[in-house]
Amino acid sequence: MKATTERNVIRWFHILASIPILGYIYGLVASLPEPAFAVKFIILPAVILSGFWLWQGYRVRKWWRTARWRTH
């Protein structure tokens, strides 16, 4: 997968997965136990990780390439 395609997929996931968080903050999702659990413990961490990947993913990939090279 090309880097631009990967970035676009992750960006759209990040945007679309943020919608339930807005529903949790401004809507009725917080009062429903199952959706609130999903937002707090599944969706929010996924959005945070995708945001960090969009922000620092190139450094992780660069570090991974050099770390793998040193072990061989």
C-alpha positions as CSV (number, residue, x, y, z in Angstrom):
1,M,0.0,0.0,0.0
2,K,1.3,3.4,-0.9
3,A,2.0,5.9,1.9
4,T,-0.6,8.3,0.7
5,T,-3.3,5.7,0.5
6,E,-2.5,4.4,3.9
7,R,-2.6,8.0,5.3
8,N,-5.9,8.7,3.6
9,V,-7.4,5.5,5.0
10,I,-6.2,6.2,8.5
11,R,-7.4,9.9,8.2
12,W,-10.9,8.8,7.2
13,F,-11.0,6.2,10.0
14,H,-9.9,8.9,12.4
15,I,-12.6,11.3,11.2
16,L,-15.4,8.8,11.1
17,A,-14.6,7.1,14.4
18,S,-14.7,10.5,16.1
19,I,-18.4,10.9,15.4
20,P,-19.5,8.5,18.2
21,I,-17.2,10.5,20.6
22,L,-19.2,13.6,19.7
23,G,-22.4,11.7,20.4
24,Y,-21.0,10.7,23.8
25,I,-20.1,14.3,24.7
26,Y,-23.1,16.1,23.2
27,G,-25.8,13.4,22.8
28,L,-27.5,10.7,24.6
29,V,-24.8,8.1,24.2
30,A,-23.4,8.7,27.7
31,S,-26.7,7.6,29.3
32,L,-26.7,4.2,27.4
33,P,-24.4,1.7,29.1
34,E,-23.3,-0.4,26.1
35,P,-22.6,2.4,23.6
36,A,-20.9,4.4,26.4
37,F,-18.6,1.5,27.1
38,A,-17.8,1.1,23.5
39,V,-17.0,4.8,23.1
40,K,-14.8,5.0,26.2
41,F,-12.9,1.7,25.9
42,I,-12.8,0.9,22.2
43,I,-13.4,3.9,20.0
44,L,-11.5,6.6,22.0
45,P,-8.3,4.6,22.2
46,A,-8.5,3.7,18.5
47,V,-8.9,7.4,17.6
48,I,-6.0,8.4,19.9
49,L,-3.8,5.7,18.3
50,S,-4.7,6.7,14.8
51,G,-4.1,10.3,15.6
52,F,-0.6,9.5,17.0
53,W,0.1,7.4,13.9
54,L,-0.9,10.2,11.6
55,W,1.3,12.6,13.6
56,Q,4.4,10.4,14.3
57,G,3.9,7.3,12.1
58,Y,6.8,8.3,9.8
59,R,9.2,8.3,12.8
60,V,8.0,4.9,14.0
61,R,8.5,3.5,10.5
62,K,12.0,5.0,10.3
63,W,12.9,3.7,13.8
64,W,11.5,0.2,12.9
65,R,13.6,0.1,9.8
66,T,16.8,1.0,11.6
67,A,16.1,-1.2,14.6
68,R,15.5,-4.2,12.4
69,W,18.6,-3.5,10.5
70,R,20.8,-3.4,13.6
71,T,19.6,-6.8,14.8
72,H,20.6,-8.6,11.6
